[in-house]
Amino acid sequence: MIVVLMGYMGSGKSTIGKNLATILNSNFLDLDDYISRKENTSIPNLFKNKGEIYFRKKEAFYLNEILNSKENIVLALGGGTPCYGNNLDLLINNAMVKLFYLKLSLSILVERLYNEKENRPLISHLKTKEELTEFVGKHLFERTHYYNQAPSIIVADNKSKKDIIEDILMSLI
């Protein structure tokens, strides 16, 4: 079984994923980290040196590689992964995949991301909460159509990690 977590950056995919993998006795993979290891460079460097089109092709290639694995995995996708190519179809139509959207409101995402924006190249240039709100809001507007196609949507606003993990575990039964 491959449990896949998708959602916007800051939604808790990696944090929840690591904890969930421990509980399920599965391997945890963060797709961006996996790509970085395989390409032997950071994601920002990949974007800078090879461009987004190259990155998206590699993202789809490595997603396919992981989905063809015979291991039990908890996989945290990059925020944009389900929005490009046929990635979402691959996830939805794979019988081994249990796909979850970790859904958070714009205001909670902005609060989380504002405090850690220096560690996130995509938003590190944004100076104010207003700029961040506009940026995240635009992205959510573009991506929600894809995210909402997940068979399981976990509304994570005001929930503890434990509660979110319980929701996921209950959906797996």
C-alpha positions, 0 to 999 in steps of 0.5 A, a space after each residue: 500500500 502507498 499512502 499519498 498525502 497531497 496539499 499546499 505547502 505548510 499543510 503538514 504533509 511531511 510531518 504527518 507523513 513521517 508519523 504515519 509511516 512509523 505507525 504503519 511500519 512503512 517507509 516515508 518518502 518526501 517526493 521533493 527530497 527523493 528528486 533531490 537525491 536522485 538528481 544530486 541537487 536541490 529543488 531550487 537549483 534544479 529550477 534555476 539550472 534546468 527550468 520548471 519544465 525539466 523539473 516537472 518531467 523528472 517529478 512525473 518520472 520519479 513519482 512513477 518510479 515510486 508508484 511502481 515500488 512494491 514497498 509499503 510507503 507513505 509519500 508526501 507530494 510536492 504542493 504542485 505535483 498533482 496539478 501537472 501532467 497526468 500525475 493526479 490520474 496516476 495517483 487516483 487510478 492506482 489500486 495500491 494508492 490511498 490518496 489524501 488531501 490535507 486541507 487547510 484554510 488560507 488563513 491558517 496556511 498563511 500563519 504557518 508559512 509566514 513564520 517559516 518563509 525564509 526556509 521556503 524559496 518559493 515564498 522567501 521574497 514576500 515581505 508582508 502577510 498581505 503579499 503572502 496571503 495574495 500569493 497563497 490565495 492565488 495558488 490555492 485557487 489554481 490548485 483546489 480543483 486538483 486537490 479536491 479530486 482526492 478520494 479522501 479529504 482531511 480538513 485539518 484546520 484546528 486539528 492536532 497531528 494526532 487527530 489528523 493521523 487518526 482520521 487517516 487511519 480510520 479511512 484506511 480501515 
